[in-house]
Amino acid sequence: MSKQDIILLITEGEKLDINILKKVKDLFFKNKNVKIFPVCLDIYNLYQKMTRNDDFGTEFMDTLIAIKEICKEQENSNSPELLLLQRNEISEMFLFFDYDGHSSLAKKYPNCINEMLTLFSDETGNGKLYINYPMVESYKHLIQNKIEVVDIFPKEHYKTFVAKKENCIKKAEQLTKLSKKDWLELFLPHLKSTNDLFYQEFKLPSHYSETQVMSQSNIYIKQKEKHIEPNQQIMVLSSFSWFLLEYLGKNLFNDWQAIDNREKQ
């Protein structure tokens, strides 16, 4: 990767999503040229806008052009810098969005998540999509010794629910104070939850190779099979844990394993 190559991160929101990724960038990607921009749309609205284009899903589709057009419509304050980017400057592109099953457009586009995950599965091509379940705030959800499951159509909004003392890891709200070790400790239960989703055991996979089947598409399939379709629920899962694991690979997995072993002592 040359100095000019850019890792482009596209987020749903312009506040918390950006702040988390900026911190992750500072701690895990110090020597990489990372740029972060929000589109200020949920995934269903993004899908609606993208499918208006005849190139959607074809070999002629250009994700960067599509994102630029959407940001122009949104009058995004970061658009000027984004609009200057050229496709040949970008080596990898990642997109971070929420499941948001309660969205008014979710029923209108029931195949949205599946189609988007299929289309956006390669960071060097169309881009790679990561999904937070149910929302970006899941990173601070208190998960202890077992998976956490929430209703897709809750009586209380998830943001309000996860902000409560009994449901929240309070130190996670102080993003600027979190160290690399803090982030790894926060994300460890999310990796254990994913293992439970696939193998019915709330634990870190024994070997890095076991994580290779846990793609974003397969995670969504398992969520549908076990929680969404039978119970109208979703297992809490932060996509940022999987972004880091898939990008940084076995060495980072070994760090998680070391933390997990210490916690067991």
C-alpha positions as a printed NumPy array, in Angstrom:
array([[  0.   ,   0.   ,   0.   ],
       [  1.444,   3.352,  -1.009],
       [  1.277,   6.505,   1.059],
       [ -1.489,   7.795,  -1.201],
       [ -3.714,   4.758,  -0.72 ],
       [ -6.733,   5.495,   1.431],
       [ -8.784,   3.186,   3.63 ],
       [-12.278,   4.655,   3.343],
       [-14.762,   4.085,   6.161],
       [-18.399,   4.975,   5.472],
       [-20.715,   5.197,   8.482],
       [-24.436,   5.5  ,   9.009],
       [-24.295,   8.182,  11.684],
       [-22.197,  11.312,  12.004],
       [-21.57 ,  11.306,  15.758],
       [-21.092,   8.103,  17.764],
       [-20.12 ,   5.994,  14.731],
       [-17.488,   8.546,  13.736],
       [-16.138,   8.929,  17.263],
       [-15.742,   5.168,  17.735],
       [-13.944,   4.726,  14.429],
       [-11.683,   7.706,  15.051],
       [-10.585,   6.141,  18.324],
       [-10.161,   2.726,  16.681],
       [ -8.12 ,   4.388,  13.943],
       [ -5.82 ,   6.109,  16.447],
       [ -5.187,   2.897,  18.401],
       [ -5.174,   0.169,  15.756],
       [ -4.344,   1.922,  12.458],
       [ -1.753,   4.518,  13.439],
       [  0.326,   4.229,  10.283],
       [ -2.511,   3.945,   7.787],
       [ -4.262,   6.668,   5.817],
       [ -7.826,   6.276,   7.075],
       [-10.657,   8.634,   6.152],
       [-14.112,   8.457,   7.725],
       [-17.327,   9.913,   6.314],
       [-21.018,   9.564,   7.297],
       [-23.932,   9.257,   4.867],
       [-26.537,  10.11 ,   7.54 ],
       [-28.962,   7.423,   6.334],
       [-29.994,   4.064,   7.743],
       [-29.286,   1.008,   5.619],
       [-32.837,   0.776,   4.247],
       [-32.794,   4.356,   3.015],
       [-29.327,   3.775,   1.567],
       [-30.627,   0.672,  -0.217],
       [-33.644,   2.607,  -1.524],
       [-31.416,   5.305,  -2.986],
       [-28.861,   2.898,  -4.418],
       [-31.439,   0.703,  -6.152],
       [-32.69 ,   3.708,  -8.126],
       [-29.492,   3.395, -10.12 ],
       [-29.61 ,   0.909, -13.008],
       [-26.019,  -0.083, -12.224],
       [-26.922,  -1.38 ,  -8.748],
       [-25.669,  -4.933,  -8.365],
       [-23.954,  -5.009, -11.755],
       [-20.288,  -5.02 , -12.708],
       [-20.653,  -1.357, -13.684],
       [-21.597,  -0.195, -10.2  ],
       [-19.224,   2.293,  -8.574],
       [-19.812,   2.525,  -4.832],
       [-17.82 ,   5.736,  -4.425],
       [-19.875,   7.537,  -7.077],
       [-23.097,   6.294,  -5.469],
       [-21.986,   7.461,  -2.014],
       [-20.928,  10.846,  -3.38 ],
       [-24.33 ,  11.367,  -5.006],
       [-26.134,  10.447,  -1.8  ],
       [-23.964,  12.794,   0.271],
       [-24.724,  15.603,  -2.182],
       [-28.441,  15.011,  -1.643],
       [-27.963,  14.948,   2.124],
       [-25.941,  18.166,   2.023],
       [-23.438,  16.43 ,   4.243],
       [-20.998,  18.9  ,   5.815],
       [-18.13 ,  16.501,   5.043],
       [-19.105,  16.152,   1.4  ],
       [-16.527,  18.615,  -0.042],
       [-13.588,  16.475,   1.102],
       [-15.344,  13.244,   0.122],
       [-16.203,  14.6  ,  -3.318],
       [-12.527,  15.232,  -4.03 ],
       [-11.605,  11.578,  -3.546],
       [-10.87 ,   9.503,  -6.645],
       [-11.502,   5.762,  -6.863],
       [ -7.874,   4.988,  -7.693],
       [ -6.804,   6.632,  -4.412],
       [ -8.831,   4.146,  -2.363],
       [ -7.353,   0.735,  -1.649],
       [-10.102,  -0.508,   0.673],
       [-13.619,   0.561,   1.525],
       [-15.703,  -0.455,   4.539],
       [-19.305,   0.421,   5.397],
       [-20.778,   0.349,   8.916],
       [-24.543,   0.305,   9.401],
       [-27.152,  -0.754,  11.957],
       [-29.649,  -3.574,  11.572],
       [-32.477,  -1.203,  12.616],
       [-35.208,  -3.814,  12.175],
       [-37.771,  -1.368,  13.53 ],
       [-37.196,   1.04 ,  10.615],
       [-40.349,   1.959,   8.698],
       [-38.639,   0.762,   5.502],
       [-37.543,  -2.628,   6.885],
       [-40.817,  -4.327,   5.901],
       [-40.801,  -2.649,   2.498],
       [-37.343,  -4.05 ,   1.744],
       [-37.234,  -7.461,   3.486],
       [-34.26 ,  -8.621,   1.409],
       [-32.261,  -5.43 ,   1.93 ],
       [-29.707,  -6.739,   4.454],
       [-29.094,  -9.961,   2.574],
       [-28.649,  -8.179,  -0.77 ],
       [-26.393,  -5.528,   0.697],
       [-24.185,  -8.067,   2.479],
       [-23.892, -10.087,  -0.73 ],
       [-23.045,  -7.053,  -2.821],
       [-20.699,  -5.446,  -0.297],
       [-18.494,  -8.393,   0.641],
       [-15.099,  -7.31 ,  -0.703],
       [-13.249,  -4.29 ,   0.649],
       [-11.132,  -4.009,  -2.501],
       [-14.17 ,  -4.162,  -4.79 ],
       [-17.594,  -2.701,  -4.02 ],
       [-16.651,  -2.388,  -0.357],
       [-17.298,  -4.543,   2.697],
       [-20.371,  -4.052,   4.865],
       [-20.491,  -4.594,   8.621],
       [-23.78 ,  -4.686,  10.536],
       [-24.352,  -3.665,  14.169],
       [-27.167,  -5.548,  15.931],
       [-29.404,  -3.824,  16.758],
       [-27.523,  -0.489,  16.616],
       [-24.099,   1.112,  16.985],
       [-24.692,   1.506,  20.734],
       [-24.342,  -2.273,  21.089],
       [-20.606,  -1.796,  21.698],
       [-21.355,  -0.648,  25.272],
       [-24.054,  -3.224,  26.062],
       [-23.172,  -5.182,  29.209],
       [-22.711,  -8.806,  28.148],
       [-21.754, -11.215,  30.943],
       [-21.394, -14.986,  30.618],
       [-24.223, -15.33 ,  28.095],
       [-25.611, -13.731,  24.971],
       [-27.897, -10.718,  25.205],
       [-31.057, -10.721,  23.09 ],
       [-33.38 ,  -7.747,  22.56 ],
       [-36.702,  -7.25 ,  20.81 ],
       [-36.691,  -5.855,  17.292],
       [-39.783,  -3.784,  18.157],
       [-39.087,  -2.852,  21.798],
       [-41.386,  -0.852,  24.042],
       [-38.337,   1.164,  25.036],
       [-35.923,   2.494,  22.396],
       [-32.634,   0.597,  22.403],
       [-30.601,   3.775,  22.916],
       [-32.541,   4.459,  26.11 ],
       [-32.353,   0.828,  27.239],
       [-28.602,   0.439,  26.793],
       [-27.894,   3.768,  28.505],
       [-29.34 ,   2.503,  31.79 ],
       [-26.875,   1.656,  34.534],
       [-27.822,  -2.022,  34.698],
       [-27.39 ,  -2.522,  30.94 ],
       [-24.399,  -0.341,  30.155],
       [-20.627,  -0.579,  30.505],
       [-20.252,   2.973,  31.75 ],
       [-16.552,   3.378,  30.986],
       [-17.375,   2.671,  27.333],
       [-19.167,   6.015,  27.163],
       [-15.887,   7.85 ,  27.768],
       [-14.441,   7.099,  24.346],
       [-11.444,   9.384,  24.591],
       [-10.205,   7.576,  27.708],
       [-10.385,   4.044,  26.337],
       [ -7.077,   2.284,  25.696],
       [ -6.392,  -0.463,  23.184],
       [ -6.742,  -3.015,  25.985],
       [-10.083,  -1.473,  26.996],
       [-11.425,  -1.907,  23.462],
       [-10.295,  -5.506,  23.288],
       [-12.005,  -6.206,  26.614],
       [-15.182,  -4.509,  25.391],
       [-15.274,  -6.508,  22.179],
       [-14.341,  -9.903,  23.639],
       [-17.935, -10.749,  24.727],
       [-19.127,  -9.962,  21.196],
       [-16.776, -12.586,  19.769],
       [-18.021, -15.046,  22.375],
       [-21.61 , -14.201,  21.462],
       [-20.863, -14.925,  17.81 ],
       [-19.401, -18.288,  18.745],
       [-22.615, -19.016,  20.65 ],
       [-24.612, -18.065,  17.557],
       [-22.755, -20.713,  15.531],
       [-21.789, -23.364,  18.091],
       [-24.091, -22.805,  21.093],
       [-21.196, -22.046,  23.422],
       [-20.551, -18.624,  24.923],
       [-16.787, -18.666,  24.618],
       [-13.986, -17.411,  22.415],
       [-13.336, -19.848,  19.551],
       [-10.474, -22.159,  20.446],
       [ -8.561, -21.418,  17.265],
       [ -8.414, -18.501,  14.847],
       [ -9.34 , -20.827,  11.977],
       [-12.772, -21.362,  13.566],
       [-13.624, -17.696,  12.998],
       [-13.289, -17.996,   9.226],
       [-16.851, -19.276,   8.746],
       [-18.262, -16.365,  10.751],
       [-18.651, -13.96 ,   7.854],
       [-21.042, -11.035,   8.006],
       [-23.448, -12.877,   5.68 ],
       [-23.336, -16.045,   7.779],
       [-23.852, -14.061,  10.982],
       [-26.984, -12.534,   9.465],
       [-28.237, -15.962,   8.349],
       [-27.796, -17.293,  11.889],
       [-29.484, -14.218,  13.382],
       [-32.478, -14.826,  11.099],
       [-32.648, -18.54 ,  11.884],
       [-32.286, -18.282,  15.655],
       [-33.706, -14.922,  16.64 ],
       [-35.265, -12.745,  13.941],
       [-37.71 , -15.12 ,  12.264],
       [-38.834, -17.271,  15.218],
       [-38.937, -14.581,  17.935],
       [-38.723, -11.116,  16.359],
       [-35.563, -10.593,  18.388],
       [-31.898,  -9.939,  17.696],
       [-28.71 , -10.985,  19.438],
       [-26.652,  -7.973,  20.502],
       [-23.462,  -7.754,  18.456],
       [-21.042,  -4.956,  17.635],
       [-19.636,  -5.114,  14.118],
       [-16.494,  -3.244,  15.132],
       [-15.197,  -6.374,  16.886],
       [-15.39 ,  -8.292,  13.617],
       [-13.927,  -5.481,  11.554],
       [-10.831,  -5.497,  13.757],
       [-10.542,  -9.286,  13.841],
       [-10.926,  -9.712,  10.095],
       [ -8.588,  -6.839,   9.256],
       [ -5.833,  -7.496,  11.777],
       [ -6.139, -11.276,  11.807],
       [ -4.471, -13.93 ,  13.889],
       [ -2.172, -11.658,  15.908],
       [ -5.152,  -9.728,  17.26 ],
       [ -7.017, -12.972,  17.911],
       [ -4.036, -14.085,  19.997],
       [ -4.318, -10.85 ,  22.014],
       [ -7.97 , -11.623,  22.708],
       [ -7.054, -15.145,  23.686],
       [ -4.476, -13.863,  26.179],
       [ -7.052, -11.489,  27.735],
       [ -9.6  , -14.294,  27.924],
       [ -7.1  , -16.61 ,  29.63 ],
       [ -6.29 , -13.931,  32.223],
       [ -9.988, -13.382,  32.926],
       [-10.436, -17.111,  33.582],
       [ -7.709, -17.173,  36.222]])
